[in-house]
Protein backbone atom coordinates (compact mmCIF):
# COMPACT_ATOMS: atom_id res chain seq x y z
CA UNK A 1 0.00 0.00 0.00
CA UNK A 2 1.41 3.37 -0.98
CA UNK A 3 1.82 5.87 1.85
CA UNK A 4 1.93 9.65 1.67
CA UNK A 5 5.49 10.91 1.29
CA UNK A 6 6.88 14.40 0.89
CA UNK A 7 7.80 16.32 -2.22
CA UNK A 8 11.06 18.27 -2.20
CA UNK A 9 10.68 21.69 -3.87
CA UNK A 10 13.92 23.44 -4.84
CA UNK A 11 13.56 27.12 -5.76
CA UNK A 12 17.06 28.49 -5.06
CA UNK A 13 18.76 29.63 -8.27
CA UNK A 14 22.07 27.87 -8.80
CA UNK A 15 21.31 25.00 -6.43
CA UNK A 16 22.87 21.62 -7.23
CA UNK A 17 21.27 18.34 -6.21
CA UNK A 18 23.53 15.33 -5.73
CA UNK A 19 23.31 11.77 -4.45
CA UNK A 20 24.80 11.45 -0.96
CA UNK A 21 24.58 7.83 0.12
CA UNK A 22 20.87 6.99 0.07
CA UNK A 23 19.88 10.64 0.30
CA UNK A 24 19.62 13.73 -1.87
CA UNK A 25 21.87 16.61 -0.88
CA UNK A 26 20.93 20.16 -1.87
CA UNK A 27 24.06 22.25 -2.31
CA UNK A 28 24.36 25.98 -2.85
CA UNK A 29 27.83 27.37 -3.61
CA UNK A 30 29.30 23.98 -2.62
CA UNK A 31 27.69 24.16 0.82
CA UNK A 32 25.16 21.45 1.72
CA UNK A 33 21.98 23.23 2.80
CA UNK A 34 19.71 20.21 3.11
CA UNK A 35 19.91 16.42 3.11
CA UNK A 36 16.78 14.27 2.68
CA UNK A 37 16.65 10.44 2.55
CA UNK A 38 15.24 9.24 -0.76
CA UNK A 39 12.88 6.85 1.00
CA UNK A 40 11.10 9.87 2.50
CA UNK A 41 10.32 11.37 -0.91
CA UNK A 42 7.86 10.66 -3.68
CA UNK A 43 8.95 13.56 -5.86
CA UNK A 44 11.43 16.37 -6.46
CA UNK A 45 10.37 19.58 -8.20
CA UNK A 46 13.07 21.96 -9.44
CA UNK A 47 12.30 25.56 -10.39
CA UNK A 48 14.52 27.53 -12.74
CA UNK A 49 18.29 27.16 -12.80
CA UNK A 50 18.65 24.07 -10.62
CA UNK A 51 20.98 21.22 -11.64
CA UNK A 52 20.91 17.52 -10.73
CA UNK A 53 23.74 15.00 -10.90
CA UNK A 54 23.33 11.97 -13.21
CA UNK A 55 23.89 9.69 -10.21
CA UNK A 56 20.99 11.31 -8.36
CA UNK A 57 18.67 11.08 -11.37
CA UNK A 58 19.50 7.39 -11.71
CA UNK A 59 18.87 6.75 -8.02
CA UNK A 60 15.55 8.61 -8.19
CA UNK A 61 14.46 6.57 -11.20
CA UNK A 62 15.26 3.33 -9.36
CA UNK A 63 13.52 4.51 -6.18
CA UNK A 64 10.38 5.68 -7.99
CA UNK A 65 10.97 9.33 -7.10
CA UNK A 66 9.70 11.52 -9.93
CA UNK A 67 11.90 14.55 -10.77
CA UNK A 68 10.07 17.43 -12.46
CA UNK A 69 11.92 20.34 -14.05
CA UNK A 70 9.97 23.61 -14.25
CA UNK A 71 10.78 27.12 -15.37
CA UNK A 72 11.35 29.70 -12.63
CA UNK A 73 7.70 30.73 -13.07
CA UNK A 74 6.40 27.17 -12.75
CA UNK A 75 5.92 26.10 -16.36
CA UNK A 76 6.55 22.40 -16.94
CA UNK A 77 9.67 21.58 -18.99
CA UNK A 78 10.54 17.94 -18.45
CA UNK A 79 10.39 15.02 -16.05
CA UNK A 80 12.66 12.11 -15.17
CA UNK A 81 10.92 8.89 -14.18
CA UNK A 82 11.88 5.26 -13.89
CA UNK A 83 10.32 2.18 -15.42
CA UNK A 84 6.52 2.16 -15.06
CA UNK A 85 5.36 -0.65 -12.76
CA UNK A 86 2.01 -0.96 -14.51
CA UNK A 87 1.27 -4.14 -16.39
CA UNK A 88 0.62 -3.99 -20.10
CA UNK A 89 -2.90 -5.41 -19.73
CA UNK A 90 -4.08 -2.30 -17.86
CA UNK A 91 -2.71 -0.01 -20.55
CA UNK A 92 -4.30 -2.10 -23.27
CA UNK A 93 -7.65 -1.64 -21.52
CA UNK A 94 -6.98 2.08 -21.20
CA UNK A 95 -6.29 2.35 -24.94
CA UNK A 96 -9.39 0.30 -25.80
CA UNK A 97 -11.56 2.52 -23.61
CA UNK A 98 -10.04 5.68 -25.10
CA UNK A 99 -10.85 4.40 -28.60
CA UNK A 100 -14.44 3.62 -27.60
CA UNK A 101 -16.58 6.79 -27.69
CA UNK A 102 -19.23 5.37 -25.35
CA UNK A 103 -16.73 4.25 -22.69
CA UNK A 104 -14.80 7.52 -22.95
CA UNK A 105 -18.01 9.52 -22.59
CA UNK A 106 -19.06 7.57 -19.49
CA UNK A 107 -15.74 8.18 -17.72
CA UNK A 108 -15.57 11.81 -18.85
CA UNK A 109 -19.14 12.38 -17.65
CA UNK A 110 -18.25 11.18 -14.14
CA UNK A 111 -15.27 13.54 -14.09
CA UNK A 112 -17.26 16.57 -15.28
CA UNK A 113 -20.14 15.93 -12.88
CA UNK A 114 -17.68 15.72 -9.98
CA UNK A 115 -15.95 18.92 -11.07
CA UNK A 116 -19.25 20.80 -11.25
CA UNK A 117 -20.29 19.43 -7.85
CA UNK A 118 -16.98 20.41 -6.27
CA UNK A 119 -17.14 23.89 -7.85
CA UNK A 120 -20.61 24.26 -6.38
CA UNK A 121 -19.39 23.23 -2.92
CA UNK A 122 -16.59 25.81 -3.09
CA UNK A 123 -19.13 28.50 -3.98
CA UNK A 124 -21.53 27.42 -1.21
CA UNK A 125 -18.68 27.54 1.33
CA UNK A 126 -18.00 31.05 0.09
CA UNK A 127 -21.66 31.97 0.55
CA UNK A 128 -21.60 30.58 4.09
CA UNK A 129 -18.46 32.56 4.99
CA UNK A 130 -19.42 35.74 3.10
CA UNK A 131 -18.87 39.03 4.90
CA UNK A 132 -22.14 40.51 3.63
CA UNK A 133 -25.66 39.26 3.01
CA UNK A 134 -25.53 40.65 -0.52
CA UNK A 135 -22.44 38.60 -1.34
CA UNK A 136 -23.95 35.48 0.22
CA UNK A 137 -27.09 35.83 -1.90
CA UNK A 138 -25.04 36.34 -5.07
CA UNK A 139 -22.92 33.24 -4.41
CA UNK A 140 -25.97 31.14 -3.57
CA UNK A 141 -27.39 32.08 -6.97
CA UNK A 142 -24.13 31.04 -8.65
CA UNK A 143 -24.41 27.67 -6.90
CA UNK A 144 -27.93 27.30 -8.31
CA UNK A 145 -26.64 28.16 -11.78
CA UNK A 146 -23.97 25.48 -11.47
CA UNK A 147 -26.56 22.94 -10.35
CA UNK A 148 -28.56 23.83 -13.46
CA UNK A 149 -25.66 22.56 -15.61
CA UNK A 150 -25.86 19.06 -14.16
CA UNK A 151 -28.76 17.80 -16.34
CA UNK A 152 -26.89 18.92 -19.45
CA UNK A 153 -23.82 16.95 -18.38
CA UNK A 154 -25.91 13.88 -17.59
CA UNK A 155 -27.71 14.01 -20.93
CA UNK A 156 -24.75 14.88 -23.18
CA UNK A 157 -24.62 12.47 -26.12
CA UNK A 158 -21.07 13.25 -27.27
CA UNK A 159 -17.76 14.32 -25.75
CA UNK A 160 -17.96 17.66 -27.56
CA UNK A 161 -21.39 18.29 -26.06
CA UNK A 162 -20.09 17.35 -22.61
CA UNK A 163 -17.10 19.66 -22.99
CA UNK A 164 -19.49 22.45 -23.93
CA UNK A 165 -21.41 21.97 -20.69
CA UNK A 166 -18.14 21.83 -18.72
CA UNK A 167 -17.01 25.07 -20.36
CA UNK A 168 -20.27 26.82 -19.49
CA UNK A 169 -19.98 25.65 -15.88
CA UNK A 170 -16.37 26.86 -15.70
CA UNK A 171 -17.40 30.29 -17.01
CA UNK A 172 -20.17 30.50 -14.39
CA UNK A 173 -17.77 29.41 -11.64
CA UNK A 174 -14.90 31.76 -12.48
CA UNK A 175 -17.33 34.67 -12.86
CA UNK A 176 -17.94 34.31 -9.12
CA UNK A 177 -14.29 34.54 -8.11
CA UNK A 178 -14.41 38.21 -7.16
CA UNK A 179 -17.22 37.35 -4.75
CA UNK A 180 -15.00 34.67 -3.19
CA UNK A 181 -12.13 37.12 -2.57
CA UNK A 182 -12.71 39.07 0.64
CA UNK A 183 -9.60 41.28 0.42
CA UNK A 184 -10.35 44.81 -0.72
CA UNK A 185 -8.43 46.44 -3.57
CA UNK A 186 -7.67 45.71 -7.21
CA UNK A 187 -4.62 43.45 -6.82
CA UNK A 188 -6.57 40.22 -6.63
CA UNK A 189 -9.53 41.22 -8.78
CA UNK A 190 -10.39 38.57 -11.36
CA UNK A 191 -11.82 39.22 -14.82
CA UNK A 192 -11.29 35.91 -16.61
CA UNK A 193 -9.04 32.87 -16.59
CA UNK A 194 -5.74 33.59 -18.36
CA UNK A 195 -2.69 31.35 -18.73
CA UNK A 196 0.51 31.12 -20.75
CA UNK A 197 0.99 33.75 -19.55
CA UNK A 198 -1.20 34.60 -16.54
CA UNK A 199 -2.14 38.27 -16.76
CA UNK A 200 -2.93 39.08 -13.13
CA UNK A 201 -1.81 37.91 -9.67
CA UNK A 202 -4.80 35.62 -9.07
CA UNK A 203 -4.25 33.85 -12.38
CA UNK A 204 -0.53 33.58 -11.60
CA UNK A 205 -1.39 31.80 -8.34
CA UNK A 206 -3.89 29.50 -10.03
CA UNK A 207 -1.46 28.53 -12.79
CA UNK A 208 1.30 27.83 -10.29
CA UNK A 209 -0.84 25.63 -8.04
CA UNK A 210 -2.27 23.80 -11.07
CA UNK A 211 1.32 22.97 -12.04
CA UNK A 212 1.89 21.45 -8.59
CA UNK A 213 -1.33 19.47 -8.91
CA UNK A 214 -0.25 18.27 -12.36
CA UNK A 215 3.00 16.92 -10.91
CA UNK A 216 1.00 14.87 -8.40
CA UNK A 217 -1.52 13.70 -11.01
CA UNK A 218 1.23 12.50 -13.38
CA UNK A 219 2.95 10.70 -10.53
CA UNK A 220 -0.31 9.00 -9.53
CA UNK A 221 -0.96 7.80 -13.09
CA UNK A 222 2.54 6.38 -13.42
CA UNK A 223 2.48 4.74 -9.98
CA UNK A 224 -0.72 2.88 -10.84
CA UNK A 225 0.48 1.96 -14.33
CA UNK A 226 -1.80 4.20 -16.39
CA UNK A 227 -0.51 6.01 -19.46
CA UNK A 228 -0.55 9.67 -18.37
CA UNK A 229 -0.85 10.79 -22.00
CA UNK A 230 -4.09 8.98 -22.90
CA UNK A 231 -7.21 10.55 -21.41
CA UNK A 232 -10.95 10.38 -21.92
CA UNK A 233 -12.17 13.95 -21.42
CA UNK A 234 -8.86 15.35 -22.69
CA UNK A 235 -8.21 13.61 -25.99
CA UNK A 236 -4.86 12.78 -27.56
CA UNK A 237 -2.65 15.72 -28.46
CA UNK A 238 1.14 15.60 -28.84
CA UNK A 239 2.80 16.64 -25.60
CA UNK A 240 -0.43 16.78 -23.60
CA UNK A 241 -0.85 14.45 -20.58
CA UNK A 242 -4.55 13.75 -21.15
CA UNK A 243 -5.01 11.17 -18.38
CA UNK A 244 -3.25 13.36 -15.82
CA UNK A 245 -5.43 16.31 -16.86
CA UNK A 246 -8.54 14.14 -16.49
CA UNK A 247 -7.45 13.14 -13.00
CA UNK A 248 -6.84 16.79 -12.06
CA UNK A 249 -10.31 18.05 -12.93
CA UNK A 250 -12.19 16.91 -9.82
CA UNK A 251 -9.39 18.29 -7.62
CA UNK A 252 -9.02 21.74 -9.20
CA UNK A 253 -11.88 23.50 -7.35
CA UNK A 254 -11.64 22.25 -3.79
CA UNK A 255 -7.88 21.59 -3.59
CA UNK A 256 -6.16 24.10 -5.89
CA UNK A 257 -8.68 26.95 -6.09
CA UNK A 258 -9.55 26.87 -2.39
CA UNK A 259 -5.87 26.99 -1.48
CA UNK A 260 -5.36 30.08 -3.65
CA UNK A 261 -8.44 31.80 -2.22
CA UNK A 262 -7.33 30.96 1.32
CA UNK A 263 -3.86 32.41 0.75
CA UNK A 264 -5.39 35.64 -0.54
CA UNK A 265 -8.14 35.98 2.06
CA UNK A 266 -5.77 35.25 4.94
CA UNK A 267 -3.36 37.84 3.50
CA UNK A 268 -0.55 35.30 3.28
CA UNK A 269 0.30 36.69 -0.17
CA UNK A 270 0.62 40.40 -0.84
CA UNK A 271 0.49 42.69 -3.87
CA UNK A 272 4.23 43.37 -3.54
CA UNK A 273 4.99 39.72 -4.28
CA UNK A 274 3.95 40.04 -7.93
CA UNK A 275 5.58 41.73 -10.92
CA UNK A 276 4.09 42.56 -14.31
CA UNK A 277 6.57 42.05 -17.15
CA UNK A 278 6.70 44.03 -20.41
CA UNK A 279 4.83 41.19 -22.11
CA UNK A 280 1.93 41.58 -19.67
CA UNK A 281 2.75 38.33 -17.89
CA UNK A 282 2.53 38.41 -14.10
CA UNK A 283 5.15 36.55 -12.05
CA UNK A 284 5.69 35.79 -8.35
CA UNK A 285 8.80 36.56 -6.34
CA UNK A 286 10.69 33.86 -4.44
CA UNK A 287 9.10 34.65 -1.08
CA UNK A 288 5.58 34.36 -2.48
CA UNK A 289 6.44 31.13 -4.29
CA UNK A 290 7.79 29.62 -1.08
CA UNK A 291 4.68 30.69 0.83
CA UNK A 292 2.53 28.86 -1.71
CA UNK A 293 4.74 25.75 -1.61
CA UNK A 294 4.60 25.54 2.18
CA UNK A 295 0.82 25.95 2.15
CA UNK A 296 0.52 23.27 -0.56
CA UNK A 297 2.55 20.77 1.45
CA UNK A 298 0.58 21.49 4.61
CA UNK A 299 -2.70 21.04 2.74
CA UNK A 300 -1.56 17.68 1.38
CA UNK A 301 -0.80 16.47 4.90
CA UNK A 302 -4.33 17.15 6.13
CA UNK A 303 -6.43 14.04 6.79
CA UNK A 304 -10.00 13.33 5.73
CA UNK A 305 -12.34 10.37 5.24
CA UNK A 306 -12.69 9.05 1.71
CA UNK A 307 -16.37 8.13 1.33
CA UNK A 308 -15.85 5.22 -1.05
CA UNK A 309 -13.05 3.41 0.75
CA UNK A 310 -14.50 4.46 4.13
CA UNK A 311 -11.09 5.16 5.59
CA UNK A 312 -8.98 8.09 6.71
CA UNK A 313 -6.34 9.26 4.28
CA UNK A 314 -4.18 12.30 3.64
CA UNK A 315 -5.18 14.80 0.98
CA UNK A 316 -1.88 14.08 -0.77
CA UNK A 317 -2.93 10.45 -1.29
CA UNK A 318 -6.21 11.28 -3.03
CA UNK A 319 -4.84 11.46 -6.60
CA UNK A 320 -3.30 8.00 -6.10
CA UNK A 321 -6.57 6.61 -4.74
CA UNK A 322 -8.56 8.03 -7.65
CA UNK A 323 -6.01 6.73 -10.17
CA UNK A 324 -6.42 3.25 -8.67
CA UNK A 325 -10.20 3.55 -8.96
CA UNK A 326 -9.86 4.46 -12.64
CA UNK A 327 -7.62 1.42 -13.10
CA UNK A 328 -10.13 -0.83 -11.31
CA UNK A 329 -12.91 0.43 -13.56
CA UNK A 330 -10.82 -0.17 -16.69
CA UNK A 331 -10.08 -3.72 -15.53
CA UNK A 332 -13.80 -4.35 -15.03
CA UNK A 333 -13.75 -4.49 -11.22
CA UNK A 334 -16.05 -1.44 -10.98
CA UNK A 335 -19.06 -0.78 -13.20
CA UNK A 336 -18.31 2.94 -13.33
CA UNK A 337 -15.55 5.31 -12.28
CA UNK A 338 -16.43 6.85 -8.87
CA UNK A 339 -14.91 10.36 -8.75
CA UNK A 340 -14.01 12.21 -5.56
CA UNK A 341 -16.75 14.47 -4.22
CA UNK A 342 -15.88 17.02 -1.56
CA UNK A 343 -18.52 17.56 1.10
Steps between C-alpha positions, in 0.01 A plus 500: 500500500641837402541750783511878482856626462639849460592692189826695502462842333824675403464868408850637570670614179831324447424213737656162420340172602726199548478144628649468849478138608129416495401865523474809283725788599406855401813709456530873446847639424647161599339518844247229590182678608273198531520121500187285457487117487359380169264261676322802650422650159254429223609790282748781440394821326770738376423860405722697265877463494536191718733215398493130591783248483459197269556272800210662685268477199583131466437436869168686483391296199580176684326618818186617319559865589373719217720803416317788331685791341305827480581851388557758774135603456370144532452393139563130442812418295587136554485208740727209588326178599596137529344192347120498536384219730165469325426182312435515129148358537382811687637729231341291228165546675567872532569527126190295414283722719652816351419372150141422600286817491235358734750388766693827474179700536395305810832561677517863387143557620589380851798736505301803381212436740746479790673820391170688482396363840831598658484848342153537647622397846780758483246769411260392777785512754568851376134592546506361854814698590404818311555829680173648373148375438513639147809295418349188656186535288705551183712190566195290584358594160826396332472163675148463359629586153767232531241246612300589189790373285480150645210374282687612189807303607291193579320513166796587275513259206855578385831607652480834319157563650630406845799731462261779406308452824827486697613824336174675587529383861861621518397843369223521762740391775787735416257791462439464874865523601488867595219414741722232656787745562442695821811721478425853386692663215576427136805274539305177519204600285414235242357565154553169321725196502830572323805276463820477298548763620281585801406867478421581863612383846201271560555323169872473578414322826250270331743403224776430750286280725357317197859417403557348845178302468608380155825365645300295751248383239775380263672320785174330600435380144850358467494336844180314414620408151272724294629681193496866609470612137176319410188657649126483449378857550831640373565326170835417343721794410879488462666604824177514700458267802130430443454242777676719756282795396189283537609400849561865594153626413312386811780638720537845342214676685524375856876434520672751270248785480413492870868512591551809283192672643611416854847645443347823371225534760737427788741759356781246478585639155532871433487729197874568533576135426396532135663669201351583161748449216513698174313216330210539744582175678478508879762314705554424870811577701689230690341579836148471360586177319635349821189607691285317246721189510486479879122541497470232229703250701303572816172455313614164364576379852147568623290189566143429394266204451465368147132408462552209262780319680355605838841570646711793612764617257716804436400750234830428325395137448172583326637518143654154550173361636301642209755370248459152650122530471534591132724196454249275679222626275709440187574145616128437550505486881270805524199566278575872487776737605412654841652851512590685819226726634587755766236554766 
